[in-house]
Amino acid sequence: MSHAPTPSQTVGPFYGYALPFPGGSEVAPAGHPDTVTVHGHVLDGRGEPVPDAIVETWQPAPDGSRAGLPGSLRHDPATGKVIGRDGVDFTGFGRAPTDAAGRWFVRTLPPGGVPYLCAAVFARGLVHHLYTRVYLPDLLGDADRLLESLDAERRATLIATRTDPRTYRFDIRLQGDDETVFLEFS
């Protein structure tokens, strides 16, 4: 007997319980002189903040290596409780929850070999998380096939705005006007 697949279900809003971990937004080693901050808002289709989203980021290390180091989710050996990063190693992985105003941030190092951070968004109402890229304008140089494939208006939704020498703003719009370009992987 053949059964139809079980439909996907919305998985939230309980991200604040299961996904964030201490120091999840602090990707760069503590006190590193090359640290940059990428921040913004997650906004719904009406432009309202999404207060219970998670933005995960992945990126290569500044030297371009993509292997990463273990250590983002360290556990207390006695209790098993997640205690977060060691604050020394660069793992290339960040997990940033949004606050009540939909704000998120990561403190990281500029990625090597590519001009962007990879990002995934988990939020209420999403059956599946959404993938995108956060391009840092200072690193744009050589041709990028994804950016070249988009018209100027859509391309702009992927490029962060530099607000000072070490800070970039990147708002993620889930729907509506200026919706962020999201990528599909098969």
Buried (B, 14 or more C-beta within 10 A) or exposed (E): EEEEEEEEEEBBBEBBEEBBBEBBBBBBBEEBEEBBBBBBBBBBEEEEBBBBBBBBBBBBBBEEEEEBBEBBBBEEEEEEEBBBBBEEBBBBBBBBBBEEEBBBBBBBBBBBEBBBBBBBBBBBBBEEBBBBBBBBEEBEEEEBEEBEEBEEEBBBBBBBEBEEEEBBBBBBBBEEEEBBBBEEEE
